[in-house]
Amino acid sequence: MSRKVLILGGGFAGVEAAIFLKKEGIKNVTLVSSRDYFYIYPTSIWIPTGEAKFEDMCVPLKDLAKAHDFELIIDEVQEIKSKENKVICANNTFDDYEYLVVAIGSGKVKHKGSENFLSICGEPKDSLKIKDRIDELIKKGSGKIAMGFGGNPKDPSNVRGGPAFEVLFNVHNQLKKLGIRKNYELTFFAPMAEPGARMGKQALKMMDIFFDKLDIKTHFGKKIKEFVEDGIIFEDDSKLESDFTMFIPAGDGHNVFFNSDLPLNEAGLIKINDYCEVKHNFDESETSEEGIYKVFAIGDSAAIEGPDWRAKQGHIAEVMARNVAFNIAQMEKGSEERKGYEDHLNILCVMDSGDGAAFVYRNHKGGKMIPMPIIGHWLKKGWGWYCRNSKLGKIPRIPGM
């Protein structure tokens, strides 16, 4: 079978691209994923506290493929040779596609002693390991817990801070419900002086109020030197003691990208234009399409451009995916019409605390953070249900979501 579009990656960007390519009438769409399930990362924050089950965060890709009539292949991508129109996987080699969409996510910034922390944004099953460690400390009756996130100076957009705040707030709430909160020292740490600054000044002030109100200590502004079994060592050799550490490293280039001929930025992420097209710096003799090999990169795989506060989030990945589906359909029609992602850049999230939430929004006009006691928690729960069922086609999609 000749494949019209080959999509690499089964996360938010890849799945959305497959769904909307089919909606655009593209017949032969193939999605390659190393996992056989789509994982709902934003609501996995409740797994460590036992409020959600791991299986509830997983949507079988075969069910999505059946619902939207795209081909699914479970395999591990190893090398991308875009100039040769070839993708090499562990068990398959693909060279029969016309368009390629790269959506396999990013790698992680390497830290010394990474075996001494777990991440809620890493391998999905790490969420269960986090739960085990929290349960162990609850059984012990006391302890020190440190949670935080890191940055990547080479690409500040590829950072995940929100889930670190959320898991720590939820652990606080869990310990409070058990009546043992006073027995635990909770600390939020980050190497930057103002973690969360991209959310805006109002959000920063409210985060400080949150930390004071919940008796959560903070440790900001020192680069991390090493993670050790009982804490974190910083650049000045000071130590933050911790019986359990959860840390979210910033993203950088995926290992596959370094085994490819795709143009990369300093952080190893794929360079794209506003239409998510990957442009090579080849001379005219090497390509008949002005450097475009009908290759696209979306989501965490791509080096996004924009304001200093820009951040990669699931809804931005999905905007990019829908745009690429539209743009490919227009290319098939011979139309010059295109849709870009840069006008849609914003920060949008409901930051959960276990007993409520805060609505966070940031665009070029500024940022705001609105407390939503109690109802905010259930709104985010409802979004998780909507995400699963709308992608499976069981309920209608809300326009723009």
N, C-alpha and C positions, 0 to 999 in steps of 0.2 A: 504494500500500500504506500502510495506517495503521500507524505505528511505535509499538509499546508503550513501548520504552525506547530513547533515543538517548544513546550514550556518546561523549564527546569526549575523545580521547586514546588512544594505542596503547602506553603504557608499562606498568609493573607494575600500577598501579591499574586502568587502563582495560581491559587484557586480562583481568585476574582477574575484573573485574565482568562482562564479556561471558561468560566461561566459566561462572561460577556463576549468572548469571541463567538461562542455558540449563539448568543442572543443576536449578534451582528450577522449571523447567517454563514459563518465560516464552517465548512463541512468537516474537514479533517483536522482535529485538534488533539494533540497528544501531550499529556502531562507526565513528567518523570519526577518521582519523589523517593527519597531515601527512607521515608517513613510511610507506613500504610494508613496513617490517620492525619487529619487536619487538627492542630492543637490550638485551643482558644487561650492563648497566653494571658490576655487581660484579666480573665476571671480565675486563673490558676492561683491567684494570691490567697484564695481561701483554702487551698489544699493543706498548707502547713498547720492551720488551726483546726482542721477537721470539719470545716463548714461546707466543704465541697469534696466530692470524690473524684479521683483521677479520671476514671472512665467517663465522667460527665463532661470533662474538658476535651474529650477526643471524639471527633466525627470521622467515621471510616471513609477514606477516600473512595473506596469502591461504591459507597452509597451516593457520594457526590457525583462520581463519574456516571452512574446509572441515571441519576436525576437530570443531568444536563447533557448526557450523550457525548462525552469526550472519552478518548482512550486513556487508560491509566497503566503506567509501567513502574513497578517498584524496583529501583536500581540506584546505585551510587555514582554520581557524576565525578569523573576523575580529570578530564581534560577537555578544554574547549578550543577548537581550531576553526575560528570563524572564517578565516581566509580560504580554508578548504571546505567550508560548509560541513563541518564534522564535529560531533560531540562523542567523546569516548567515555563509556561508563564501565563499571566493574563487569557487567555481564552482557552489555549491548554496545554497539557502535551505530550512531545515527548519522546518516549522510543523505537522507531522502526528504529533507524538509525545505520549505521555501522561506519561512520566517522563523527566527529564534528569539525567545523571550527568556532572559536570565533572571531568575527570582529565587536563588538558593540562599539568600540571606548574606550575612557577613561572618567573618571570623571574630575572634576576641583578642583584645590586647593581652599579651602575656605578662603574668606577674610571678615573681619568685615566690614559691610556697603555695601555689594555687591549689594544691591538694588539701590545704587546710581551711578552705572555705567552700560553701555551696552557693549556687546562684539560682534564683527563681526564674531567670531569663536564659538559663542554659539548657541542658538536656531536659526534656519534659519530666522524666522520672526522678530528676533531682528534687522536685517538689515533694515527693514522698520521703526522700532522705531528710529534707529539712523538717518535715513533720516528725520523723523519728527522733531527730536531735532535740526538737522542742519538747516532745513528750518525755524524753529522758530527763531533761532539766526540770520539768514539772514534777516528775516522780521523785527527783532528788530533793525538791522543795525550795531550792534557791539557786542563784547563779547570775552570771554576767553574759548578756547577749549584745553583740554589736552587729549592726547592719548598715550597709552603705553602697555607694557606687563610684565608679571612676570615670575619667574623661580621656579623650584622645586629642591632644593638641594639633595633630595633623588633620583631623576632621572632627570638629566639635559637634557636628550634627548627629553623629552616630553614638548617642548616649541614652541609657535607660535609667532615669532616676525615679520616676513615679512608682514603679513596683516596689522599690526598696522602702520608700515612705510607707506604702500601703501595708506591706507585710509586717513592718515593725509596729504600726498603729494597730493592726489586727491582733498581733501577739500581746500588746499592751491590754487590749480589750478582753482577750481570752484570760489572761492572768487576773484581771480585775474581776471578771465573772466568777473565777474560782476562789476569789478572796485572798490571793497570795501575791498580788502585785508588789507589795512593799518588800518582798523577799528577793526581788530581782532588780539588777541594775541594767537599764536599757540605754544604749548609746547609738546615735546616728553619726556616721563618719563619712568624710569625702575629702579628696585632696584639694579641691578648689575652695576658695575663700567664701563663696556664696553659692552653695549648691541649690539648684532650683531657680537661679537668677533669670533664666530664659523665660520663666513663667511671668515675670514682671515684678515691679516693686511692691505692689499690694500683696501679691502672693508670698513674697519673701517675708514681709512683716507678719502675715497670718501664720506662716510656718513657724516663726519664732514663738508666736503665741501658743500654737499647738504644742511645741516642745516643752515650754514652761508649764503649761496646764497639765500635761501628761507626765511630768517629771522624767523627761527623756533627755539625757545628757547629749552634748554635741562635741564633735572633734573635727574641725574644719581647717583648711589652709595649709596642710603639710603633705608633701608627696609621700606616697607609700613606698617603703623600701622592701618590705618582705612580710608575707603572712606566715605566722608560726602556729603551732598547735594550740597555744593558749593566748593568742592575740595578734595584734598588728604592730609591726615595727615601722616607724616613720623615718624620714630622711635625716632628722637630727638625733636618731637612735632612741627617741622616746618611744614608749610602748603603751598601747591601749590593751588592757587585759580583757580577755573574752573566753568564756567557756564554749561558746558557739558563735561562729562568724558567718554571716551571709553577705555576699558581695556580688555586685553586678558589674563586670568589666565592660568598658566601652568597646564598641565594635571597630574592627579594621578589616583589611582584605581577607576574603575567604581563601583557603589554601588552593582551591581549584583555579582561582584567578591568576595565581602565579604560575600555573601550568597552562596558561592560555595566551592567545595573541591579542587580547582585548586591551585597549588603552586604559591605564589606571592612574588615579591621582596619587598623591604622596602617601596616603593611608592604605593604598591598595584596593580602592573601590573603583568601580567602572565609570568612566567618564561618559556623560550623556548630554544631549541638548534638551531643550524644553519639552520636546515631544518624546523623550525617553529613548531616542535613537542613539546608538553607539556609532561614533564617527571615528574612522581611522585616518591617520595622517599619511595616507598613501598618495603617490603621484597618479596622474590621470591614466597612465599605462596599466595600472594594476586593477582599476575598477571602472566600470561604466556608469556608476551611480554616485559620482562625486563623493566617494569615501564611505558611502553607506552600504553595508552588506545585509540590509534587512534584519539587523540584529538590534534588540532592545534590552535594556536593563531597568528593572523596577524594584521598589522596596528597598530593603537594607543592602542589596547588592550594588545599588547605584550611588554615585557621588552627587548628592543634590546641591544645587546652588541656591543662593538667596540670602536673607538677612542673618546677622550673627546669632539670633535666637532660634533659628530654624532647628527642628528636631524631627527625627524619623519616628513615625507612629503608624499604627495599622491603617487608620483612615487615609493617610497620605499614600501609603502603599496601594490601597484600593483605588484611589483616584488615578494614580499612575497606571494601574492595570486596566481600568475602564477606558482611559485615554488611548492606551496602546491598542486595545481591541477596536476602538473607533478608528484609529489611524490606519491600522492594517486593513480594515474594511474599506476605507477611502482609497488606499493604495490599490486595492483589488479593483475598485471601480474606475481607477484612473483619475481620481479627484485630487486636487491640491489642498483640500480642506484638512486641517489638523487641529488637535486639542493639546494644550500644554499643561504642565502641572504647577508651574511657578506661581500663577495667580491664586492657586488654592492652598498655598502654604499657610498653615496656622498650627497652633497647639490647642488641642481639644481633648479633655479627659474628665472623667468623674473619679476623683481620688478617694478611695474607700478607706474607712477607718474601723469597720466592723460594727459600729453603732450609729453610723451616719456616713456622710461623704462631703466633698467640696467640689463644686463645678469650677474647672480651670479652663480659661480661654485666653489665647494670645494671638494677635495679628499685628499688622504694621501700624495700627493705631494705638496699640498698648495692650495691657493684660489685666485680667480680673480674676478674682477667686471668690466664689460665693458659697458660704456654708449651707449644707443641706442636711440638717439633723434628721436621723432616722430614715426619711424618705429617700435620701440619696443612696443609701445602702441597697434599698430594694429596687431603685431605678437601675443600678448597675447589675443586680441580679437579673432583672428583667431583660437587660441588654444581652446578657449571656444566652438566655433562652431564645431571644430574637435572632441572635447571630447564628446559632445552630439551625433553627427551623427555617429561617429565610434562605440560608444557603442550600438547604436540602429541598427548597421549593415547596415546603409545607404551608408556608404563610407568605403573603405578598411582601415584596421589598418596599421599604419606605424610601421615597425618592431622595437620592443623595446619600443613602446609607447602604 
